[in-house]
Amino acid sequence: MKNLHFKDFFWNSDLTSTGGYDAIIQYLNDGKRACKEVEEFMKARASIEEKYAKDLLGLSKKVCGHNEMNTLKRSLDMFKLQMEHVSLAHLALAQNMREEAKKLEDFREKQKEARKKIEQQMDVLHKQKASQFKKTMDSKKTYDQKCRDKEEADQNMNRNTNNTKQLEKLYAKAQQAKQNAEEADKSYQQSVSMLGKLRDDWMKEHIKACEMFEKQSVERINFLRNTVWTHLNQLSQQCVTSDELYEEVRKSLEQCDIQEDIEHFVNLRRTGDKPAAAVLYENFYSGQRSPIVAPPSRQPPPITRRGRPPPEPTQNSQDAVYATVQDAGYSLIQY
C-alpha cells in the first residue's frame, strides 16, 4: 500500500486558506506537548526515586540487631549493608532518569528551533500571498468597472451622431475610457502574474515545509518511543540489581546456623556448669552450723575462643539457592 505523506493531503481549494498548514502545525504542537509531558513525568519519577533512596539510606543507618552475635549478627549486618547498596542504586537510577529527561528536553528544543525558521518563512509567504490576492481581486474589480465604463462610453457615442460638437466630446470620453480600461487590464494582468509567481513560490515552500515537518514527526515519535523504552529498561534493571543485592542477604542467612549461635552464646557467657548447693536449715539452738559458703566471685566469666566456622553447604549448584532454609513458609526462587 502506498505511504501517505503530508505534502499530498494538506492543500485547500481556496488560495488564501491556510487550513491544511494549520492542521499540520497543530499536530506538531500536540507532539511537542506530549514530549514535554513525558519529560515532566520522568523528572517527577526521578524525584520520587531520589526521595525513596535517601529515606532508605537513612533507614539503613539505623540500629538493627546491634546486640545480636555470631552468624545471625553477620546476616543482619549484611542486610543493612545491602539495603544501603539498594538505596545507592536508586540514587543512580534517579540520576539516569534525569539524564534521559534532559536528552528529551534537548531534542524538543532542537526541533523547536528548526521549526521556528520554517514557520517564520511560511508566515511571510502566507501574508504576501493573501496581500497579493487581495490586490489582484481589487485590480480585477477596477478592470471590470473600467471595461463597463468603456462600453457605456462607446454606446453613448454611437447613440449621439447628429451633434458634431457633442459627438467629439463623447468620442474623447470614449477614448479616455478605452485608455483607462487598457491600463486597468494591464494592471490586472500584472497582479495576476505576480500572484501566480507568489503561488508557485508558496507551493514549493509548502511542500518543503510538509516534508520537513513530516520528518520531524517521524523523529519525534521514534525518539519518544525509545525514551519510554529506555525508561522501562532502567526500571527493570533496578529490579534485577535490587534482587541481586537481596540475594546477598539471603546467602548470608543461609550461613546463619541456629545451633552454632546458641553454642557461641554459651561459650561466650557461660558462668558455671554446676548449680548452687541446696540451702540447709540451721537451728539456732542446736549448735549445728552449716559451713559458710564463700561468696561468688565478682570476676567476669572467662571468654572462650570462637568455635570452628560453620561447614560449607553441600547442596548441588543446580539446586534451589535457598534449600538450606527449612521454614515451610520460606519463599523459594529458581534461576
Phi, psi and omega per residue, in radians:
M1 nan 2.447 -3.113
K2 -1.196 2.372 3.096
N3 -1.245 2.529 3.104
L4 -1.672 2.416 -3.103
H5 -2.252 2.673 -3.120
F6 -0.958 -0.750 -3.000
K7 -1.139 -0.267 -3.082
D8 -1.726 -0.213 -2.950
F9 -2.336 0.289 -3.134
F10 -2.289 0.917 3.025
W11 -1.883 2.966 3.084
N12 -2.376 2.541 3.114
S13 -1.197 -0.508 3.094
D14 -1.452 2.126 -3.075
L15 -1.079 -0.530 -3.094
T16 -1.556 -0.098 -3.105
S17 -1.367 2.496 3.071
T18 -2.078 0.411 -3.067
G19 -1.029 -0.782 -3.139
G20 -1.125 -0.804 3.115
Y21 -1.077 -0.745 -3.133
D22 -1.101 -0.621 3.120
A23 -1.119 -0.689 3.105
I24 -1.154 -0.780 -3.135
I25 -1.073 -0.691 3.110
Q26 -1.104 -0.708 3.105
Y27 -1.094 -0.758 3.121
L28 -1.137 -0.692 3.107
N29 -1.126 -0.684 3.082
D30 -1.111 -0.692 3.101
G31 -1.137 -0.710 3.101
K32 -1.097 -0.690 3.120
R33 -1.148 -0.661 3.112
A34 -1.101 -0.740 3.082
C35 -1.046 -0.760 3.137
K36 -1.101 -0.709 -3.132
E37 -1.163 -0.734 3.095
V38 -1.137 -0.711 3.112
E39 -1.037 -0.819 3.135
E40 -1.162 -0.629 3.094
F41 -1.056 -0.804 -3.100
M42 -1.179 -0.642 3.084
K43 -1.135 -0.719 3.107
A44 -1.140 -0.722 3.115
R45 -1.114 -0.666 3.103
A46 -1.104 -0.678 3.110
S47 -1.140 -0.687 3.101
I48 -1.113 -0.788 3.120
E49 -1.068 -0.713 -3.121
E50 -1.146 -0.771 3.134
K51 -1.122 -0.744 3.108
Y52 -1.065 -0.743 -3.127
A53 -1.100 -0.754 -3.123
K54 -1.178 -0.711 3.097
D55 -1.119 -0.717 3.139
L56 -1.185 -0.641 3.113
L57 -1.126 -0.734 3.078
G58 -1.107 -0.669 3.132
L59 -1.153 -0.645 -3.116
S60 -1.180 -0.300 3.135
K61 -1.532 -0.174 -3.107
K62 -1.288 2.692 3.135
V63 -1.138 2.300 -3.128
C64 -2.573 1.786 -3.133
G65 1.245 0.608 -3.085
H66 -1.053 -0.644 -3.077
N67 -1.579 -0.018 3.094
E68 -1.266 2.883 -3.066
M69 -2.473 2.869 3.020
N70 1.078 -2.368 -2.959
T71 -1.161 -0.643 3.120
L72 -1.190 -0.626 3.090
K73 -1.107 -0.730 3.107
R74 -1.079 -0.687 3.109
S75 -1.146 -0.712 3.127
L76 -1.194 -0.648 3.059
D77 -1.114 -0.710 3.084
M78 -1.108 -0.678 3.100
F79 -1.009 -0.842 3.136
K80 -1.155 -0.716 -3.129
L81 -1.078 -0.786 -3.111
Q82 -1.254 -0.523 3.033
M83 -1.116 -0.649 3.072
E84 -1.123 -0.746 3.111
H85 -1.129 -0.659 3.081
V86 -1.074 -0.754 3.135
S87 -1.101 -0.715 3.109
L88 -1.154 -0.624 3.086
A89 -1.119 -0.672 3.102
H90 -1.204 -0.581 3.050
L91 -1.116 -0.752 3.098
A92 -1.103 -0.680 3.107
L93 -1.085 -0.762 3.122
A94 -1.046 -0.725 3.130
Q95 -1.150 -0.725 3.114
N96 -1.095 -0.685 3.110
M97 -1.110 -0.715 3.122
R98 -1.135 -0.648 3.105
E99 -1.136 -0.713 3.096
E100 -1.155 -0.676 3.099
A101 -1.124 -0.646 3.117
K102 -1.167 -0.678 3.077
K103 -1.057 -0.727 3.127
L104 -1.155 -0.697 3.105
E105 -1.097 -0.782 3.125
D106 -1.095 -0.715 3.114
F107 -1.086 -0.769 -3.131
R108 -1.108 -0.748 3.138
E109 -1.171 -0.647 3.122
K110 -1.108 -0.786 3.101
Q111 -1.131 -0.652 -3.137
K112 -1.071 -0.779 3.140
E113 -1.158 -0.703 3.123
A114 -1.136 -0.689 3.135
R115 -1.196 -0.615 -3.036
K116 -1.018 -0.749 -3.125
K117 -1.125 -0.783 -3.131
I118 -1.128 -0.779 -3.112
E119 -1.099 -0.716 3.121
Q120 -1.102 -0.737 3.122
Q121 -1.123 -0.744 3.131
M122 -1.183 -0.643 3.112
D123 -1.083 -0.712 3.104
V124 -1.095 -0.791 3.134
L125 -1.100 -0.701 3.128
H126 -1.094 -0.724 3.137
K127 -1.181 -0.757 3.115
Q128 -1.095 -0.762 -3.138
K129 -1.081 -0.794 -3.139
A130 -1.140 -0.711 3.140
S131 -1.156 -0.763 -3.135
Q132 -1.200 -0.598 3.084
F133 -1.109 -0.763 3.116
K134 -1.111 -0.741 3.127
K135 -1.105 -0.697 3.132
T136 -1.147 -0.752 3.121
M137 -1.150 -0.627 3.088
D138 -1.175 -0.723 3.129
S139 -1.173 -0.593 3.081
K140 -1.146 -0.728 3.127
K141 -1.094 -0.744 3.113
T142 -1.126 -0.752 3.116
Y143 -1.054 -0.787 3.130
D144 -1.073 -0.737 -3.122
Q145 -1.159 -0.717 -3.130
K146 -1.167 -0.620 3.089
C147 -1.159 -0.697 3.095
R148 -1.143 -0.689 3.111
D149 -1.107 -0.690 3.131
K150 -1.130 -0.791 3.133
E151 -1.089 -0.703 3.128
E152 -1.139 -0.698 3.122
A153 -1.134 -0.724 3.110
D154 -1.092 -0.732 -3.140
Q155 -1.141 -0.702 3.132
N156 -1.126 -0.684 -3.133
M157 -1.170 -0.680 -3.131
N158 -1.240 -0.501 -3.122
R159 -1.378 -0.444 -3.075
N160 -1.954 1.454 -3.085
T161 -1.835 -0.097 -3.070
N162 -1.468 -0.817 -3.081
N163 -1.509 1.981 -3.059
T164 -1.145 -0.787 -3.114
K165 -1.084 -0.789 3.123
Q166 -1.133 -0.601 3.140
L167 -1.156 -0.708 3.109
E168 -1.079 -0.722 3.138
K169 -1.126 -0.744 3.131
L170 -1.174 -0.602 3.116
Y171 -1.145 -0.751 3.137
A172 -1.103 -0.700 3.122
K173 -1.152 -0.689 3.122
A174 -1.148 -0.687 3.119
Q175 -1.119 -0.717 3.116
Q176 -1.136 -0.714 3.115
A177 -1.123 -0.649 3.107
K178 -1.134 -0.764 3.124
Q179 -1.091 -0.740 3.127
N180 -1.099 -0.690 -3.138
A181 -1.166 -0.700 3.122
E182 -1.133 -0.728 3.113
E183 -1.131 -0.705 3.115
A184 -1.146 -0.667 3.105
D185 -1.108 -0.765 3.130
K186 -1.101 -0.754 3.132
S187 -1.124 -0.697 3.135
Y188 -1.135 -0.759 3.128
Q189 -1.108 -0.703 3.107
Q190 -1.096 -0.700 3.129
S191 -1.145 -0.741 3.118
V192 -1.110 -0.716 3.129
S193 -1.118 -0.770 3.114
M194 -1.107 -0.740 3.120
L195 -1.113 -0.668 3.107
G196 -1.105 -0.721 3.114
K197 -1.125 -0.774 3.110
L198 -1.090 -0.668 3.120
R199 -1.101 -0.746 3.121
D200 -1.104 -0.787 3.123
D201 -1.083 -0.740 -3.135
W202 -1.126 -0.731 -3.131
M203 -1.088 -0.752 3.111
K204 -1.074 -0.799 -3.127
E205 -1.204 -0.594 3.100
H206 -1.115 -0.731 3.109
I207 -1.123 -0.769 3.104
K208 -1.067 -0.754 -3.141
A209 -1.108 -0.742 3.133
C210 -1.074 -0.755 3.132
E211 -1.127 -0.716 3.133
M212 -1.190 -0.742 3.141
F213 -1.159 -0.667 3.102
E214 -1.143 -0.719 3.099
K215 -1.075 -0.748 3.095
Q216 -1.078 -0.684 -3.136
S217 -1.150 -0.717 3.101
V218 -1.087 -0.790 3.132
E219 -1.106 -0.703 -3.112
R220 -1.141 -0.814 -3.131
I221 -1.073 -0.760 -3.140
N222 -1.133 -0.782 -3.118
F223 -1.144 -0.757 -3.126
L224 -1.152 -0.722 3.102
R225 -1.075 -0.798 -3.137
N226 -1.162 -0.589 3.126
T227 -1.125 -0.817 3.126
V228 -1.133 -0.670 3.113
W229 -1.061 -0.814 3.116
T230 -1.078 -0.699 3.124
H231 -1.042 -0.769 3.131
L232 -1.182 -0.641 3.075
N233 -1.085 -0.678 3.109
Q234 -1.102 -0.740 3.129
L235 -1.146 -0.721 3.120
S236 -1.124 -0.734 3.139
Q237 -1.118 -0.616 3.104
Q238 -1.111 -0.684 3.099
C239 -1.104 -0.740 3.125
V240 -1.116 -0.784 3.140
T241 -1.074 -0.790 3.132
S242 -1.075 -0.732 -3.135
D243 -1.134 -0.652 3.094
E244 -1.106 -0.705 3.116
L245 -1.207 -0.704 3.088
Y246 -1.132 -0.546 3.136
E247 -1.110 -0.599 3.099
E248 -1.084 -0.662 3.098
V249 -1.168 -0.745 3.137
R250 -1.098 -0.692 3.094
K251 -1.085 -0.702 3.118
S252 -1.136 -0.663 3.121
L253 -1.183 -0.515 3.079
E254 -1.100 -0.552 -3.118
Q255 -1.489 -0.038 3.104
C256 -1.338 1.981 -3.092
D257 -1.813 1.957 -3.072
I258 -1.058 -0.856 -3.099
Q259 -1.113 -0.675 3.134
E260 -1.119 -0.695 3.116
D261 -1.127 -0.664 3.102
I262 -1.113 -0.812 -3.127
E263 -1.144 -0.651 3.104
H264 -1.053 -0.789 3.125
F265 -1.095 -0.740 -3.140
V266 -1.060 -0.845 -3.107
N267 -1.153 -0.574 -3.091
L268 -1.363 -0.643 -3.000
R269 -2.072 0.209 -3.073
R270 -1.087 2.552 -3.104
T271 -2.096 -0.069 3.129
G272 2.664 2.727 -3.115
D273 -1.930 0.141 3.111
K274 -2.180 2.426 3.114
P275 -1.305 2.840 3.092
A276 -1.136 2.596 3.115
A277 -1.157 2.678 3.128
A278 -1.157 2.530 3.095
V279 -1.464 2.096 -3.097
L280 -1.559 2.686 3.082
Y281 -1.318 2.350 3.136
E282 -2.083 1.993 3.079
N283 -1.472 2.149 -3.070
F284 -1.084 -0.593 -3.040
Y285 -1.589 -0.239 -3.071
S286 -1.322 -0.296 -3.115
G287 1.396 -0.049 3.129
Q288 -1.530 2.311 -3.118
R289 -2.146 2.362 3.052
S290 -1.331 2.493 3.085
P291 -1.000 2.435 -3.123
I292 -1.251 2.187 3.138
V293 -1.477 2.229 -3.141
A294 -1.100 2.437 3.128
P295 -1.108 2.640 -3.135
P296 -1.077 2.553 -3.137
S297 -1.197 2.492 3.101
R298 -1.626 0.095 3.099
Q299 -1.220 2.546 3.112
P300 -1.142 2.645 3.140
P301 -1.107 2.621 -3.126
P302 -1.130 2.525 3.120
I303 -1.731 2.076 -3.130
T304 -1.633 2.737 3.094
R305 -1.252 2.664 3.134
R306 -1.092 2.581 3.083
G307 -1.215 3.128 -3.126
R308 -1.115 2.642 -3.136
P309 -1.131 2.741 -3.122
P310 -1.133 2.559 -3.130
P311 -1.140 2.628 3.111
E312 -1.161 2.495 3.103
P313 -1.147 2.468 -3.059
T314 -1.793 0.141 -3.059
Q315 -1.210 2.623 3.101
N316 -1.153 2.518 -3.099
S317 -1.129 -0.349 3.133
Q318 -1.482 -0.206 -3.130
D319 -1.271 3.003 3.088
A320 -1.066 2.417 -3.039
V321 -1.231 -0.202 -3.107
Y322 -2.011 0.465 -2.997
A323 -1.176 -0.326 -3.094
T324 -1.425 -0.197 3.133
V325 -1.483 2.141 -2.962
Q326 -1.651 -0.130 -3.098
D327 -1.113 2.217 -3.093
A328 -1.109 -0.450 -3.111
G329 -1.594 0.126 -3.073
Y330 -1.290 2.407 -3.112
S331 -1.439 2.159 -3.095
L332 -1.886 2.239 -3.104
I333 -2.088 2.280 3.107
Q334 -1.693 2.533 3.044
Y335 -2.047 nan nan
